[in-house]
Amino acid sequence: MTIKLKIVLILIAIAAFALGAVTFAPARLLDEPARAALAPHGELTNTVGTLWSGSGILVLGKQVNARGINVPITWQFVPSSLFRLRLGFDVLAKSDAISGVARAGVGFFNIDISNADINVDASFISAFNNVISIAGPRGTLRLKTNSGESVAFGYRGPISVTGKLSARADNLALRTVFAQPVGSYDLNIIFRDNLADYSFVQSQGLLALDGGGQVQWLPRREFAYNGTAKASLQAPLLFAAILPLGRPTIDGRVRIDYKGGW
């Protein structure tokens, strides 16, 4: 028997063992890795089934809301993920707050999310920050990963995120700033360890936005935006609301260069 053949047989044996383990291993084995990845904002509970196929409830936003928001999920194991030395799962979420699909690959140091197409109710963001909660966001966010791209979340040590997302905010409104929807926006988001760079690709509605900025969560929580905002002539109260944030220009826009905590 040649060395190559021995190696192939060993790899086949390892793969067979791994598939067997995943097929019969109880779903509760995911509880601890999920807790490490989501802490302190959430956890995975009520897991039933096996690693191969099961279900559970993601409890998110517990740091701000003591009860958190419950998101029922189901998953199906993806055998081909073993070739990347990961446990891969096709995950389906279905709730009023979050619904959609994604592929989650669990590695030794991070979880990468790909093939994502997820709809999020904007009010869900309130569960993660008291200031945002006071603003009362409304609308729908659609988050997608483009083909060949992913977002990786490190779960050993401080929160670290890398990768790219495209996002669309539809009928966005901030209840305490301007009650009715101000517009719909397409954005590109690039995660770099402890911050996210965002840029507006397209906007339409009562409030036009361009430019972009950053959202940082470590070592301090900070939000920055540099661009222009233009309120429709049909919404003079909206123009009055954004005017204190920057300086007006001759074409009716407001130039904003803002940085502050969140």
C-alpha positions in Angstrom: 0.0 0.0 0.0 1.4 3.4 -1.1 1.8 6.3 1.3 -0.7 8.4 -0.8 -3.3 5.6 -0.5 -2.7 5.4 3.3 -3.2 9.2 3.6 -6.4 9.0 1.5 -7.8 6.2 3.7 -6.9 8.0 6.9 -8.7 11.2 5.6 -11.7 9.1 4.6 -11.8 7.5 8.1 -11.6 10.9 9.8 -14.3 12.3 7.6 -16.5 9.3 8.3 -16.0 9.6 12.0 -16.7 13.3 11.9 -20.0 12.8 9.9 -21.0 10.0 12.3 -20.3 12.3 15.3 -22.3 15.2 13.8 -25.2 12.9 12.9 -25.8 11.7 16.5 -24.2 14.4 18.7 -27.0 16.3 20.6 -27.8 19.9 19.6 -27.1 21.2 23.1 -23.3 21.0 22.3 -23.9 24.2 20.3 -25.0 26.1 23.4 -21.6 26.9 24.8 -19.9 28.0 21.5 -23.0 30.2 20.8 -22.8 31.7 24.2 -19.1 32.5 23.7 -19.8 34.1 20.3 -22.9 36.1 21.4 -21.9 37.2 24.9 -22.8 39.5 26.4 -25.7 40.3 24.1 -27.3 36.9 23.7 -27.4 33.1 23.9 -28.8 30.0 22.2 -31.4 28.2 24.2 -34.1 25.4 23.9 -31.9 23.4 21.5 -33.4 20.1 20.3 -32.3 17.6 17.7 -28.7 16.9 16.7 -25.8 18.8 15.3 -26.9 17.4 11.9 -30.4 18.9 12.1 -32.0 20.7 14.9 -33.6 23.9 16.2 -33.3 26.4 19.0 -34.0 29.9 20.1 -31.6 32.8 19.7 -32.1 35.2 22.6 -30.6 38.6 21.6 -30.2 42.0 23.2 -30.3 40.8 26.8 -27.7 43.5 27.9 -30.3 46.2 27.2 -33.6 44.3 27.5 -33.5 41.8 30.4 -35.8 39.4 28.6 -34.1 39.8 25.2 -35.7 39.2 21.8 -36.5 35.5 20.9 -35.6 34.4 17.4 -36.5 30.8 16.5 -34.0 29.1 14.2 -33.5 25.8 12.5 -30.3 24.4 11.0 -29.0 21.7 8.7 -25.4 20.5 8.7 -23.4 21.1 5.5 -21.0 18.1 5.1 -18.7 19.9 2.6 -17.8 22.3 5.3 -15.5 19.7 6.8 -13.0 20.2 3.9 -12.5 23.7 5.3 -12.0 22.3 8.9 -15.3 23.9 10.0 -18.7 22.8 11.1 -21.0 24.4 8.5 -24.7 24.9 9.0 -27.5 26.3 6.8 -29.5 28.4 9.2 -33.1 29.6 8.8 -34.5 32.3 11.2 -38.1 33.1 11.2 -39.6 35.8 13.6 -41.0 39.3 13.5 -37.7 40.8 14.4 -35.4 38.7 12.2 -36.1 36.4 9.3 -33.9 35.0 6.5 -31.2 32.5 5.7 -27.4 32.2 6.1 -24.6 29.7 6.2 -22.6 29.7 9.4 -19.2 28.1 9.5 -17.9 27.4 13.0 -14.1 27.3 13.3 -11.7 27.2 16.2 -11.5 30.9 16.6 -14.4 32.4 14.7 -17.7 32.0 13.0 -18.0 33.1 9.4 -21.4 34.0 7.8 -21.9 33.6 4.1 -24.8 33.2 1.7 -26.7 35.6 3.9 -30.0 37.2 3.0 -31.6 38.5 6.2 -34.4 40.9 7.0 -34.3 42.8 10.3 -37.0 45.0 11.7 -35.2 48.3 12.5 -36.8 48.4 15.9 -34.7 45.4 16.8 -31.6 47.6 16.9 -33.1 49.2 20.0 -32.4 46.0 21.9 -28.6 46.8 21.8 -28.4 50.4 22.8 -30.4 52.7 25.1 -29.7 55.8 23.0 -31.0 54.2 19.8 -33.9 52.9 21.7 -34.9 56.4 22.7 -34.7 57.5 19.0 -37.3 54.9 18.2 -36.1 53.5 14.8 -38.7 52.1 12.4 -38.4 50.4 9.0 -36.8 47.3 7.6 -33.1 46.4 7.1 -32.0 43.8 4.5 -28.5 42.5 5.0 -26.8 40.4 2.3 -23.4 38.9 1.7 -22.3 39.0 -2.0 -21.2 35.9 -3.8 -17.7 34.8 -2.5 -17.8 37.2 0.5 -18.5 36.5 4.2 -18.4 38.2 7.6 -16.3 36.5 10.3 -17.0 37.0 14.0 -14.1 36.2 16.4 -15.3 34.7 19.7 -12.1 34.3 21.6 -11.2 37.6 23.3 -12.6 41.0 22.5 -15.3 41.2 19.8 -13.7 41.2 16.4 -15.4 41.3 13.0 -14.0 41.2 9.5 -15.7 41.0 6.0 -18.2 42.8 3.9 -22.0 43.3 3.8 -24.4 45.1 1.6 -27.4 46.6 3.3 -30.7 48.3 2.4 -32.8 50.3 4.8 -36.4 50.7 3.6 -38.8 53.3 4.9 -36.4 54.3 7.7 -37.8 56.6 10.4 -36.7 57.8 13.8 -39.8 58.4 15.8 -38.5 61.1 18.2 -36.8 63.0 15.3 -39.3 62.8 12.5 -42.3 60.5 12.8 -42.9 59.6 9.1 -40.4 57.6 7.0 -37.6 59.7 5.6 -36.3 57.4 2.9 -34.7 54.2 1.7 -31.0 53.7 1.5 -28.4 51.3 0.0 -25.1 51.0 1.8 -21.8 49.0 1.6 -20.3 48.0 5.0 -16.8 46.8 5.5 -15.8 45.4 8.9 -12.3 45.8 10.2 -11.7 44.2 13.6 -13.2 46.7 16.0 -15.0 49.0 13.6 -17.2 49.1 10.6 -16.8 51.5 7.6 -20.1 52.3 5.9 -20.8 54.3 2.7 -24.1 55.3 1.0 -24.5 54.0 -2.5 -28.0 55.3 -3.2 -30.7 57.1 -1.3 -34.3 58.1 -2.1 -37.1 59.8 -0.2 -37.6 62.9 1.9 -34.0 62.9 3.1 -31.1 62.3 0.7 -27.8 61.2 2.2 -24.4 60.6 0.7 -20.8 60.1 2.1 -20.3 57.7 4.9 -18.5 57.1 8.1 -17.6 54.6 10.8 -19.1 52.8 13.7 -16.6 51.7 16.4 -17.2 49.5 19.4 -13.7 49.1 20.9 -11.8 50.5 22.7 -14.7 53.0 22.9 -18.1 53.1 21.3 -18.1 55.9 18.7 -20.2 56.9 15.7 -18.9 59.1 12.8 -20.6 60.5 9.7 -19.2 62.8 7.0 -21.4 63.7 4.1 -24.3 65.9 3.1 -28.0 65.6 3.9 -30.7 67.2 1.8 -34.3 67.4 3.0 -37.2 67.6 0.6 -39.0 70.9 0.2 -42.1 69.0 1.2 -40.6 68.4 4.7 -39.5 71.8 6.1 -39.6 70.3 9.7 -37.1 67.7 8.6 -34.7 70.4 7.4 -35.1 72.1 10.7 -34.2 68.8 12.5 -31.0 68.2 10.6 -29.8 71.8 10.5 -28.2 71.8 14.0 -26.1 68.8 12.9 -24.0 70.8 10.4 -23.8 73.8 8.2 -26.1 74.7 5.2 -24.7 75.0 1.7 -25.9 77.2 -1.2 -27.7 74.2 -2.9 -29.9 73.6 0.1 -28.0 70.7 1.6 -26.6 70.5 5.1 -22.9 69.6 5.3 -22.4 67.2 8.3 -19.1 66.2 9.9 -20.2 64.4 13.1 -18.5 62.2 15.7 -19.8 61.2 19.0 -20.4 58.3 21.4 -23.3 55.8 21.3 
